[in-house]
Amino acid sequence: MLVDASYAMWEAWVYLDKLASESPCHGMMRQRRHEAGRLGLVLTSLAFLLWKALPALPASPTSPAFLCGPRPGGPRQPNDCLVARRPQVRGSVTRITRSAVFSVLAEEVNNRPVFFFGEVLIIVVLSAAFEKAEKWLRKKLKASGDTTGGEILDALFREITILGFIGLLLFVLTHLLPEDGPLIDWGTEEFNILPETFEYVHMATFLLLVVLLFQGVAVLRISRETARTWAYYESTRAFGKDPLSIESLLVSEGYLQRSASPDDRSDQLEIDESMSKIELRALKKFSYGETVVERAALRSKYVHKLIMWRAVRHGFLFEGAQSELLASEGVIPGLFSFEAFLEQQLAQIVLSLVEVDVLTWLYALVLVGLVTGVCLSLDWLNGQAMQCFCSWTLAAFAFALSIVLEEDTYELTPRVPEDPRQILRMFSGTSIQMLRRASFLDSTLAPGESRGGRRYRPHCPGVEGSEVPRIQEAKKQEPSNFMLVQEYTGVFKLLCFLQAAIVSSLMVDWLNGSIHGWDRVVPFTLAWAEWPLMLYVLIPDLVRRLTVRAVVTRTRSDNWFVDKQRGLVRKVRITGIEGLLRGCTRLIHLQGMEARAVMNGEPWAQNMAIAQALTGRSAESLNKIAHADAIGKVKRGGDIFDQLPSGFKTEVFSVFASWDARNDGSVAASELAKNMELMGFMATADRVARNLIRLVDDDGSGLLTWRKCRSLFMLATAARPVEERRRDLETFFSRIQKETPHRATVFEIATALPLQISPDDLATLMYVHFGRVKPSVTRAEFIEWIEAIEESGILTKKA
């Protein structure tokens, strides 16, 4: 039986090789079948080895006495072991009763078995390497928190699996069924081309999807830069000395002028005394532009893009129709990052580019069929010229679509006041760090106390004291001349799919070696030159504009929030709560590090007089030692910070920016002490603040700058042993006022945290982490939960 099975496999290989040898694509057919038949190769090899191990089995009457041995009555012929059943002849067309497979490889097993099994070994090694690379890539994506990259990777392997099964099915249908059957009896007079064309189309389709997935990954990587720009927009303060504040940008663009003010208002308001005698005067009005050309020119300016983006955000969070829907979901602006919401929306759009639906396939097939028909009907036009024409036509269409999207977004963007000073007043206190500062301080502010502290605020004559302006909703034209977001998305998907199809055709042409002569090389090169322009400029620009357009969406009903964006809003809201909790735990670790240093008698945590008495050194000597130690600490903490993912870096900076009420890049000890008091460390807050700044005060200023702050956070968290950090959390747990000493309820934890976080939000986070409802937690469960939030976020970890 084993010999019959082996003989059948060998015999099947013979006749397919005879057909392949008659085909003009003999080499390509052999290569394709070699790639598609890995499993068949391994199984046949095992059968061959088993047969070699059992040479004494009796021969079957329907098979030779032995494989590849000398035939009775004469010497062995080169193909005696392969030819056993002659084909049937019908007229001038050669027909066989069954297709054969891999006859050439069968000869390799017979003549050069070591070479054949070496090929199988190479395939196994490549498969193992591919699997290792996949695991490494998934690990990197998980560590960076890039869930969208993981979804794109899942889409890639899903397409590989589907196309693998399709390839197996086509392999079986085209090689193992009778050739006279109706499924594959569509060959020409010379040979049956269906097996070859099926495999060719299958490989070309796989190449198309790989190019499409590569485009998705590239666009996602490039769009991350756009997300960073949005983060800068969201954190930009209205007033301030910072050159990137909206006030400074408006001054540099000629909209405002700073001048001396005769009024000193530092005693009336909590305003920085150094700026109380400066006033702002409006020089010209602000507008988005009256014509398409003017708007396009203005949008090239950074301050213009920033103000339009902040206007969209302001309407989304505070005054627009979307803000009412957000309020119904329990969203607090201080706990919600508009930039993170846009980034999630952007990721969904990029992911939709690689998940091609049936409708996109059909539209693309129709368009490609029309273009192919035109190309075949024109004898003077070669394929490379048509590819060049189609690629640059696609680029022109993408540019036009970008302009249409921008004009549509302009039509729906809320209008801001014409007076630039009123714009500053409207956006004052709405940056993400000031909103989060308010979420910390609102519950502890005394009557009349400002949530901003002593802050920078110049005088604005003529508008000072008037009501804070509100944005004006854009006038919506009904019916609109523009499309809906869903229609834009469909066109965009088709555009990217056609781009991938053109690139795939260029790759096929290059592999076929058909590019000869200047009339083919020149258009072929120009067609390739269009892809980088589309991939690195036009498509990312379309993604950015489509993302913003989706926020100010125009729909025929009010269900846009319920159907499309409610899930994203909830996810960003929970992510924002996690970020604020991490900010609280960083303060807990700062206090714990300082308290342990005091107990251990470390120099930076001791009073100068006590340190002099204990060491016998002078104050000047101690200061030099502290300065040198601070330089080393700042460098060590900065090196650790540089290794963090970008999301965590932004989060740490948001904490520092919320402390920097004056927006001058520095935080005084009193501001840091106020945040320590919020965490319940009332008695030691001033001492903790002074000691922590002394630890990293490498310039002797006594102020906490961003460079020092990031190092300080790293020294209190990542640079310390895990056991020390757990003891910090245990100390905080013991400070929570609770009815039972060993368990804390969700309500008790929410009360102990200086945040506008409801018990329901904390209960949601606990449910996601523990997988069940937890009305209360023990000390160990509380530490486990907080550590999960500190590491990478509960939602990312569970995903």
C-alpha positions in Angstrom: 0.0 0.0 0.0 2.8 2.4 0.9 4.6 1.6 -2.4 1.3 2.2 -4.3 0.9 5.6 -2.6 4.4 6.6 -3.3 4.2 5.4 -6.9 1.0 7.4 -7.3 2.7 10.6 -6.1 5.7 10.0 -8.4 3.5 9.3 -11.3 1.5 12.4 -10.7 4.6 14.5 -10.9 5.6 13.1 -14.3 2.7 14.4 -16.4 2.5 17.9 -14.9 6.2 18.3 -15.6 5.5 17.3 -19.2 2.8 19.9 -19.5 5.1 22.5 -17.8 7.9 21.7 -20.2 5.6 22.6 -23.1 4.6 25.9 -21.5 6.5 29.0 -22.4 6.5 29.9 -18.6 8.1 26.6 -17.6 10.5 28.1 -15.1 7.9 30.3 -13.5 5.4 27.4 -13.1 8.1 25.3 -11.5 8.9 28.1 -9.0 5.3 28.8 -8.1 4.5 25.1 -7.6 7.6 24.8 -5.4 6.3 27.6 -3.2 2.8 26.3 -3.0 3.6 22.6 -2.3 5.7 22.7 0.9 3.5 20.3 2.7 3.4 17.9 -0.2 7.2 17.9 -0.4 7.5 17.0 3.3 4.9 14.2 3.1 6.4 12.8 0.0 9.9 12.9 1.5 8.6 10.9 4.5 7.0 8.4 2.2 10.2 8.0 0.3 12.2 7.4 3.5 9.8 4.8 4.7 9.9 3.0 1.4 13.7 3.0 1.5 13.5 1.5 4.9 11.1 -1.3 3.7 12.6 -2.5 0.4 11.4 -6.1 0.8 7.7 -5.4 0.5 6.0 -7.4 -2.2 5.1 -5.5 -5.4 1.5 -4.7 -6.2 0.3 -5.9 -9.6 -0.6 -2.3 -10.5 2.8 -0.9 -9.8 6.5 -1.6 -10.6 8.4 -4.1 -8.5 10.5 -1.3 -7.1 10.9 2.4 -7.6 13.7 3.8 -9.7 15.4 0.4 -10.0 16.4 -1.5 -13.2 13.4 -2.8 -15.1 13.1 -6.4 -15.9 14.6 -7.3 -19.2 16.9 -4.3 -19.7 19.0 -1.6 -18.1 17.4 1.3 -16.2 16.4 4.3 -18.3 16.5 7.9 -17.1 12.7 8.2 -16.6 11.8 4.6 -16.2 10.8 5.2 -12.6 8.6 8.1 -13.6 6.7 7.1 -16.7 4.0 4.5 -16.0 0.9 5.6 -17.7 0.8 7.1 -21.2 -1.4 10.1 -22.0 -4.5 9.7 -24.1 -4.5 11.4 -27.5 -7.6 13.1 -28.8 -7.0 14.7 -32.2 -4.3 17.3 -32.0 -4.7 18.1 -28.3 -2.9 16.0 -25.6 -5.1 15.0 -22.7 -4.3 13.2 -19.5 -6.6 11.6 -17.0 -4.9 13.2 -14.1 -2.4 16.1 -13.6 1.0 15.4 -12.3 2.9 17.5 -9.8 6.6 18.2 -9.1 8.2 15.7 -11.5 11.4 17.8 -11.5 11.6 17.7 -7.7 11.0 14.0 -7.8 14.1 13.6 -10.0 16.0 15.7 -7.3 14.9 13.2 -4.6 16.1 10.4 -6.8 19.4 11.8 -8.0 20.3 14.3 -5.3 18.4 13.6 -2.1 20.8 15.7 0.1 20.1 18.8 -2.0 16.3 18.2 -1.9 16.2 17.7 1.9 18.5 20.8 2.3 15.8 22.8 0.5 13.2 21.5 2.9 15.5 22.4 5.8 15.9 26.0 4.5 12.1 26.3 4.3 11.8 25.2 8.0 14.5 27.6 9.1 12.9 30.5 7.2 9.5 29.7 8.8 11.1 29.7 12.3 12.8 33.0 11.6 9.6 34.5 10.3 7.8 33.4 13.5 10.6 34.8 15.7 10.3 38.1 13.8 6.6 38.2 14.4 6.9 37.7 18.1 9.6 40.3 18.4 7.5 42.8 16.5 4.4 42.1 18.6 6.5 42.6 21.8 7.8 45.9 20.6 4.3 47.1 19.7 3.0 46.0 23.0 5.8 47.7 24.9 5.1 51.0 23.0 1.4 50.7 23.6 0.7 50.8 19.8 -2.5 48.9 19.6 -3.2 50.1 16.1 0.1 48.7 14.8 -0.9 45.4 16.4 -4.2 45.4 14.6 -2.5 46.1 11.3 -0.1 43.2 12.0 -3.2 41.0 12.8 -4.7 42.1 9.5 -1.5 41.1 7.7 -1.4 37.6 9.1 -5.1 37.2 8.6 -4.7 37.9 4.9 -1.7 35.5 4.8 -3.9 32.8 6.3 -6.8 33.4 4.0 -4.7 33.5 0.9 -2.8 30.4 2.0 -6.1 28.5 2.2 -7.1 29.9 -1.2 -3.8 28.8 -2.6 -4.2 25.3 -1.3 -7.7 25.1 -2.7 -6.6 26.3 -6.1 -3.7 23.9 -6.0 -6.0 21.0 -5.4 -8.5 22.0 -8.1 -6.0 22.7 -10.8 -3.7 19.7 -10.2 -5.6 16.8 -8.7 -9.0 16.9 -10.5 -9.4 15.2 -13.9 -8.5 17.6 -16.6 -11.6 16.7 -18.6 -13.7 18.0 -15.8 -15.8 21.2 -16.4 -13.9 23.2 -13.8 -10.6 23.4 -15.6 -11.3 22.3 -19.2 -10.7 25.9 -20.5 -7.2 25.5 -21.9 -5.8 26.4 -25.3 -4.9 24.1 -28.1 -1.3 23.8 -26.9 -1.6 23.4 -23.1 -3.9 24.1 -20.2 -3.1 27.6 -18.8 -5.5 27.6 -16.0 -3.2 26.2 -13.3 -0.6 28.7 -14.2 -2.9 31.7 -14.4 -4.7 30.8 -11.1 -1.3 30.8 -9.3 -0.2 34.0 -11.1 -3.4 35.8 -10.1 -3.1 34.4 -6.6 0.4 35.7 -6.1 -0.4 39.1 -7.7 -3.3 39.5 -5.3 -1.1 38.6 -2.4 1.5 41.2 -3.5 -1.3 43.8 -3.8 -2.4 43.2 -0.2 1.1 43.2 1.1 1.7 46.6 -0.6 -1.6 47.9 0.9 -0.6 46.8 4.4 2.8 48.4 3.9 1.1 51.6 2.9 -1.0 51.4 6.1 2.0 50.9 8.3 3.9 53.8 6.6 1.0 56.2 6.8 0.5 55.3 10.5 4.1 56.0 11.3 4.0 59.3 9.5 0.7 60.2 11.0 2.2 59.8 14.5 4.0 63.0 13.8 0.7 64.7 13.2 -0.5 63.4 16.6 2.5 64.9 18.3 1.7 68.2 16.6 -1.9 67.9 18.0 -0.4 67.3 21.4 1.5 70.6 21.2 -1.7 72.3 20.1 -3.6 71.0 23.1 -0.9 71.9 25.6 -0.2 75.4 24.2 -1.1 78.1 26.7 -3.0 81.3 25.7 -1.0 83.8 27.8 2.7 83.4 28.6 6.3 84.3 28.0 6.9 81.1 26.2 7.7 81.8 22.5 5.2 79.1 21.5 2.3 80.5 23.5 -0.6 81.8 21.5 0.1 85.3 22.7 3.7 85.2 21.5 2.7 83.7 18.2 0.1 86.4 17.6 2.7 89.1 18.4 5.2 87.6 16.0 2.6 87.5 13.2 1.7 91.1 13.7 -1.8 90.7 15.2 -0.8 92.0 18.6 1.7 94.4 20.1 3.2 94.4 23.6 3.7 97.8 25.2 4.1 99.3 28.7 1.0 99.7 30.8 0.4 102.6 33.2 -1.7 100.4 35.5 -0.2 98.0 38.0 -2.7 95.3 38.7 -0.5 92.9 40.6 -2.3 93.7 43.9 -5.7 93.2 42.5 -5.2 89.8 40.9 -2.9 86.9 41.3 -0.7 88.1 38.4 3.1 87.9 38.0 4.4 91.2 39.1 7.0 91.3 36.2 4.2 91.3 33.7 1.6 93.5 35.5 2.8 96.6 33.6 2.5 95.1 30.1 -0.5 95.5 27.9 -1.6 94.0 24.6 -2.9 96.2 21.8 -4.7 94.7 18.7 -3.1 95.7 15.4 -5.3 93.8 13.0 -8.3 91.5 12.9 -8.0 87.8 12.9 -10.0 85.7 10.3 -9.8 82.4 8.6 -9.8 84.0 5.1 -12.4 85.1 2.7 -11.5 83.2 -0.5 -10.1 79.7 -1.2 -6.7 81.1 -2.1 -6.5 83.3 1.0 -7.5 80.5 3.3 -4.9 78.2 1.7 -2.2 80.9 2.3 -3.3 81.5 5.9 -3.4 77.8 6.7 0.3 77.5 6.0 0.9 79.6 9.1 1.4 77.7 12.4 -0.6 80.2 14.5 -3.5 80.0 12.1 -3.6 76.2 12.1 -3.3 76.2 15.9 -6.2 78.6 16.5 -8.5 76.7 14.1 -7.6 73.4 15.8 -8.3 74.9 19.2 -11.6 76.3 18.0 -12.7 72.8 16.9 -11.5 71.5 20.3 -13.3 74.2 22.2 -16.6 73.5 20.4 -16.1 69.8 21.0 -15.5 70.0 24.7 -17.2 73.2 25.9 -19.7 74.9 23.8 -20.7 72.9 20.7 -23.4 70.3 20.2 -20.9 67.5 20.8 -20.1 68.9 24.3 -23.7 68.2 25.4 -23.3 64.6 24.2 -20.0 64.3 26.1 -21.6 65.7 29.2 -24.3 63.1 29.0 -21.5 60.5 29.0 -20.1 61.9 32.2 -17.0 63.3 30.4 -15.1 66.0 32.4 -12.8 68.2 30.2 -9.9 67.9 32.6 -10.0 64.1 32.3 -10.4 64.0 28.5 -7.6 64.5 26.0 -8.9 65.8 22.7 -5.6 64.9 21.1 -5.8 61.3 22.3 -9.4 61.1 20.9 -8.2 62.4 17.5 -5.3 59.9 17.5 -7.7 57.0 18.1 -9.9 58.4 15.3 -6.8 58.6 13.0 -5.9 55.0 13.9 -9.3 53.8 12.9 -9.1 55.5 9.6 -5.7 54.0 8.9 -6.9 50.6 9.9 -9.8 50.9 7.5 -7.3 51.3 4.7 -5.9 47.8 5.1 -9.3 46.1 5.7 -10.6 46.2 2.2 -14.4 45.5 1.8 -16.1 43.8 -1.1 -17.5 47.1 -2.5 -14.0 48.6 -2.8 -12.8 45.4 -4.6 -15.7 45.7 -7.1 -15.2 49.4 -7.8 -11.4 48.8 -8.2 -12.0 45.9 -10.6 -14.4 48.0 -12.7 -11.9 50.9 -13.0 -8.9 48.6 -13.6 -10.9 46.8 -16.3 -11.8 50.0 -18.1 -8.2 51.2 -18.0 -6.9 47.9 -19.2 -9.4 47.9 -22.1 -8.4 51.4 -23.2 -4.7 50.4 -23.0 -5.3 47.3 -25.1 -7.2 49.2 -27.7 -4.4 51.7 -28.3 -1.5 50.1 -30.2 0.7 53.1 -29.8 0.4 53.2 -26.0 2.6 50.8 -24.0 1.8 49.6 -20.5 4.4 51.7 -18.7 3.0 54.9 -20.2 -0.4 54.0 -19.0 0.9 53.2 -15.5 2.6 56.6 -15.5 -0.6 58.4 -16.6 -2.7 56.5 -14.0 -0.4 57.1 -11.1 -0.1 60.9 -11.6 -3.8 61.2 -12.3 -4.4 59.5 -9.0 -2.0 62.0 -7.3 -3.9 64.9 -8.8 -7.2 63.5 -7.6 -5.7 63.1 -4.1 -4.6 66.7 -4.1 -8.1 67.9 -5.2 -9.7 65.7 -2.6 -7.5 67.3 0.1 -8.6 70.8 -0.9 -12.3 69.7 -0.9 -11.8 68.2 2.6 -10.1 71.4 3.9 -12.9 73.6 2.5 -15.6 71.3 4.0 -13.8 71.4 7.4 -13.6 75.2 7.2 -17.3 75.4 6.6 -18.0 73.6 9.8 -15.2 75.1 12.0 -16.5 77.3 14.8 -15.8 81.0 14.4 -13.6 82.9 16.8 -13.7 86.6 17.7 -11.9 89.0 15.3 -10.1 90.7 18.2 -7.0 88.6 18.9 -7.1 89.6 22.6 -10.6 88.1 22.9 -9.2 84.9 21.4 -6.7 84.7 24.1 -9.3 85.3 26.8 -11.5 82.6 25.3 -8.7 80.0 25.2 -7.3 81.0 28.6 -7.3 78.1 31.1 -8.4 75.6 28.5 -5.0 73.9 27.7 -4.9 70.3 28.8 -2.5 71.0 31.7 -4.5 73.8 33.1 -7.7 71.7 32.9 -6.0 68.9 34.8 -4.6 71.4 37.3 -8.2 72.5 37.8 -9.3 68.9 38.3 -6.7 68.7 41.2 -7.4 72.1 42.8 -11.1 72.8 42.4 -12.0 70.7 45.4 -9.5 72.4 47.7 -9.5 76.0 46.6 -10.4 78.6 49.2 -13.1 81.2 48.3 -11.7 83.7 45.8 -8.4 81.8 45.3 -7.3 81.4 41.7 -6.7 77.9 40.3 -3.8 79.4 38.3 -1.8 80.8 41.2 0.4 83.8 40.5 0.3 83.7 36.7 1.3 85.7 33.7 -1.5 87.9 32.5 -0.9 91.2 30.6 -3.4 94.0 30.5 -5.9 94.1 27.6 -7.4 97.6 27.4 -10.8 97.8 26.0 -11.7 94.2 26.6 -10.6 93.7 30.2 -13.5 93.1 32.5 -16.0 92.3 29.8 -17.7 89.0 29.4 -15.5 86.1 28.2 -16.4 85.6 24.5 -17.9 82.4 23.2 -17.3 80.7 19.9 -19.9 81.0 17.1 -21.2 77.9 15.5 -20.5 77.8 11.8 -23.4 78.5 9.5 -24.4 75.1 8.0 -25.8 75.2 4.5 -28.6 72.8 3.9 -28.3 71.0 1.6 -24.5 71.0 1.7 -22.4 70.7 -1.5 -20.0 68.4 0.4 -20.0 64.8 1.2 -20.6 62.9 4.4 -17.7 61.4 6.4 -18.7 57.9 5.4 -18.5 58.9 1.7 -15.1 60.6 2.1 -13.8 57.5 3.8 -15.1 55.3 1.0 -13.4 57.4 -1.7 -10.2 57.5 0.3 -10.1 53.7 0.7 -10.6 53.3 -3.0 -7.8 55.8 -3.7 -5.3 54.0 -1.5 -6.4 50.6 -3.0 -5.8 51.9 -6.5 -2.4 53.2 -5.5 -1.5 49.8 -4.1 -2.7 48.2 -7.4 -0.4 50.5 -9.5 2.6 49.8 -7.3 1.9 46.1 -7.5 1.8 46.3 -11.3 5.1 48.2 -11.4 6.6 45.4 -9.2 5.3 42.7 -11.6 6.7 44.5 -14.6 10.1 44.8 -12.9 10.1 41.1 -12.0 9.1 40.1 -15.5 12.2 42.0 -16.9 10.1 43.8 -19.6 11.5 47.3 -19.1 13.7 47.9 -22.1 14.2 51.1 -24.1 13.8 54.7 -23.2 10.1 54.7 -24.2 9.5 52.3 -21.3 12.2 53.2 -18.8 11.2 56.9 -18.6 7.5 56.4 -17.9 8.3 53.5 -15.6 10.6 55.7 -13.5 8.1 58.5 -13.4 5.4 56.2 -12.2 7.6 55.0 -9.4 8.4 58.6 -8.5 4.7 59.3 -7.8 4.5 56.7 -5.0 6.7 58.5 -2.4 4.8 61.7 -3.0 1.6 60.0 -2.4 2.8 57.9 0.5 4.7 60.6 2.4 2.7 63.8 1.5 -0.7 63.4 0.1 -2.1 60.4 2.0 -1.0 61.6 5.4 -2.4 65.0 4.7 -5.7 63.3 3.7 -5.7 61.2 6.9 -5.1 64.3 9.0 -7.9 66.3 7.4 -10.3 63.4 7.3 -9.7 62.9 11.1 -10.5 66.5 12.0 -13.4 66.5 9.6 -14.9 63.5 11.4 -15.0 65.5 14.6 -17.1 68.3 13.1 -19.1 65.8 11.2 -22.2 66.6 9.2 -24.7 63.8 9.2 -28.3 63.4 8.2 -29.2 62.4 11.7 -28.0 62.9 15.3 -26.7 59.3 15.7 -23.1 60.0 14.7 -22.0 60.0 18.4 -24.0 56.9 19.3 -23.0 54.8 16.3 -19.4 55.8 15.6 -17.7 57.7 18.4 -19.2 56.7 21.7 -16.8 53.8 22.1 -13.8 56.0 21.3 -14.9 58.6 23.8 -15.3 56.1 26.6 -11.9 54.6 25.8 -10.1 58.0 25.9 -12.0 59.0 29.0 -10.8 55.9 30.8 -7.3 56.4 29.5 -7.3 60.0 30.8 -8.4 58.7 34.3 -5.5 56.2 34.2 -3.1 59.1 33.4 -4.3 61.2 36.3 -4.0 58.2 38.6 -0.4 57.7 37.4 0.2 61.4 38.2 -1.0 60.8 41.8 1.1 57.7 42.2 4.2 59.7 41.1 3.6 62.2 43.9 3.2 59.3 46.3 6.6 57.9 45.2 8.2 61.3 45.5 7.0 61.6 49.1 8.1 58.1 49.9 11.6 58.6 48.5 12.0 61.8 50.5 10.7 60.2 53.7 13.1 57.2 53.4 16.0 59.5 52.7 15.2 61.5 55.9 15.1 58.2 57.9 18.4 57.1 56.4 20.1 60.4 57.0 21.0 61.1 53.4 22.7 64.5 53.0 20.2 66.0 50.5 17.3 65.3 52.9 19.0 66.9 56.0 18.9 70.4 57.3 22.1 72.3 56.6 22.8 72.9 60.3 22.3 69.2 61.1 24.4 68.1 58.2 27.2 70.4 59.3 27.0 69.0 62.8 27.0 65.4 61.6 29.8 65.7 59.0 31.9 68.5 60.5 32.1 70.1 57.0 31.5 73.7 56.2 28.4 74.9 54.4 30.4 75.7 51.3 31.9 72.2 51.2 28.5 70.7 51.6 27.0 72.8 48.9 29.8 71.7 46.4 29.1 68.1 47.3 25.4 68.5 46.8 25.9 70.3 43.5 28.1 67.5 42.1 25.6 64.9 43.4 22.7 66.8 41.8 24.5 66.9 38.4 24.9 63.1 38.5 21.3 62.6 39.6 19.9 64.7 36.8 21.9 62.9 34.2 20.9 59.5 35.6 17.2 60.4 35.6 17.4 61.9 32.2 18.9 58.7 30.7 16.1 56.7 32.2 13.5 59.1 30.9 14.8 58.9 27.4 14.0 55.2 27.3 10.3 55.7 28.0 7.6 55.4 25.3 6.5 58.8 23.9 3.1 58.5 25.5 4.5 58.4 29.0 6.9 61.2 28.2 4.0 63.4 27.2 2.1 62.4 30.3 5.1 63.3 32.6 5.4 66.7 30.8 1.7 67.4 31.4 2.2 67.0 35.1 5.0 69.5 35.1 3.1 71.9 32.9 0.2 71.8 35.3 2.5 72.9 38.1 4.0 75.7 35.9 1.2 78.2 36.5 3.3 81.2 35.3 4.2 79.4 32.1 7.8 80.4 32.4 9.3 76.9 32.5 10.0 76.7 36.3 8.1 75.6 39.4 8.7 77.0 42.9 8.9 74.9 46.0 5.6 76.4 47.2 3.8 75.1 44.1 5.2 71.6 44.6 4.3 71.7 48.3 0.7 72.6 47.4 0.4 69.4 45.3 1.9 67.4 48.2 -0.8 68.8 50.5 -3.4 67.6 48.1 -2.2 64.0 48.5 -2.7 64.3 52.3 0.9 65.1 53.3 0.0 68.3 55.2 2.6 68.3 57.9 5.6 67.6 55.8 4.7 69.2 52.4 7.1 72.2 52.7 10.0 70.0 53.8 9.4 67.4 51.1 9.2 70.1 48.4 12.5 71.8 49.4 14.4 68.5 49.7 13.2 67.2 46.4 14.3 70.3 44.6 17.6 70.2 46.4 18.2 66.6 45.2 18.2 67.8 41.5 19.2 71.4 41.8 22.3 71.3 39.6 22.2 75.0 38.9 21.5 76.3 42.4 18.4 78.2 41.3 16.1 76.6 43.9 13.5 76.1 41.1 12.2 73.0 39.5 12.7 73.2 35.7 11.5 70.6 33.2 14.9 69.0 32.9 15.1 68.6 36.7 11.5 67.5 37.0 11.7 64.6 34.6 14.8 63.3 36.3 13.2 63.7 39.7 10.2 61.5 38.6 12.5 58.8 37.2 14.6 58.8 40.4 11.4 58.3 42.5 9.9 55.6 40.2 12.0 53.6 37.7 15.3 54.0 39.5 14.1 52.6 42.8 13.6 49.0 43.8 10.1 47.6 43.4 9.8 46.8 47.1 10.4 50.4 48.0 7.7 51.6 45.6 5.3 49.0 47.0 6.0 50.3 50.6 5.1 53.8 49.3 1.7 52.5 48.1 1.2 50.6 51.4 1.8 53.9 53.3 -0.8 55.7 51.1 -3.3 52.8 51.6 -2.9 53.1 55.4 -3.7 56.9 55.1 -7.1 56.2 53.5 -9.9 56.7 55.9 -11.7 53.4 55.9 -14.2 51.6 58.1 -12.2 48.4 58.2 -8.4 48.5 58.5 -7.7 45.9 55.9 -10.1 46.8 53.1 -10.9 50.0 51.3 -14.1 50.6 49.3 -14.2 52.3 46.0 -15.9 55.3 47.6 -13.2 55.6 50.2 -10.4 55.5 47.5 -12.2 58.1 45.4 -12.5 60.4 48.4 -8.8 60.0 49.2 -7.7 61.0 45.7 -7.6 64.7 44.9 -9.3 64.2 41.5 -12.6 64.7 39.9 -13.0 61.0 39.5 -16.3 59.3 40.4 -16.4 56.0 42.2 -18.0 54.5 39.1 -14.9 55.3 37.1 -12.7 53.6 39.6 -15.0 50.7 39.7 -14.8 50.4 35.9 -11.0 50.3 36.1 -11.0 47.7 38.8 -13.5 45.6 36.9 -11.3 45.7 33.7 -8.3 44.6 35.7 -9.7 42.0 38.0 -12.4 40.7 35.6 -15.1 40.9 38.2 -16.9 43.6 40.3 -14.8 44.7 43.2 -16.7 47.0 45.7 -13.7 46.9 47.9 -10.0 45.8 47.8 -7.4 44.6 50.2 -4.0 46.2 50.6 -2.4 43.6 48.3 -5.2 44.0 45.6 -4.8 47.8 45.8 -1.1 47.6 45.2 -1.6 45.1 42.3 -4.1 47.4 40.7 -2.0 50.5 41.0 1.1 48.7 39.6 -0.9 47.6 36.6 -1.8 51.2 35.9 1.7 52.4 36.4 3.3 49.9 34.1 1.4 50.3 30.8 -2.2 51.0 31.5 -5.0 48.5 32.2 -6.7 48.8 28.8 -3.4 48.3 26.9 -2.4 45.4 29.0 -5.8 43.7 28.6 -5.7 44.3 24.8 
